[in-house]
Amino acid sequence: MSEINILPLFRERRSPYQFDPARSVATEDVEALFEAARWAMSSYNAQPWRYILGVREENPSLWQAILEVLVEGNQPWAQHAPVLALGIMETAFEHNGKPNKAAPHDLGAASAFLTVEATARGLVVHQMIGIEPEKAHSDFNLGATQEALTALAIGYAGDTPDLPEAYLQRDQGPRQRKPMEEIVRRS
């Protein structure tokens, strides 16, 4: 636990493997998460993030298609999340067509804003890089300058029935962070 005073949301944020399969996420909450992402900072204000959003109750086939581009290790737990999204980045700047080396950073920033908004609303987000990018590109007909990089499972924390033991152990383990001295160099 940190002795430094920060917004409690940062300590409350979790990336669980267990979702409450009986609780859906209200449409206005889903919209608010992506509105928060929209306001993230980006290089040249390019806003290179795009999301493909699958809400199981609204569009089960799109939700299933997103689930199917997750790597095999993510599917057993992510299948219980009521909302799945793919994080896509535009790899070239729109204003000049040059490569945007900041695109992965900017997508991460947008997803972080989304995650903080989710935490404020009592939701959890599990971000993952474990996707099959080529399958996503093909299945979702992405453009030449678009690349699928991440996925997000969104919902309410809860008890997931029949979740493999390895995931349960990860969820029940202590939440650890590296000490400040290890991540910030001052000389």
Buried (B, 14 or more C-beta within 10 A) or exposed (E): EEEEEEEEEEEEBBBBBBBBBEEBBEEEBBEBBBEBBEEBEBBEEBBBBBBBBBBBEBEEEBBEBBBEBBBEEBEBBBBBBBBBBBBBBBBBBEEEEEEBEBBBBBBBBBBBBBBBBBBBBEBBBBBBEBBBBEBBBEBBEBEEBBBBBBBBBBBBBBEBEEBEEEBBEEBEEEEEEEEEEEEEEEE
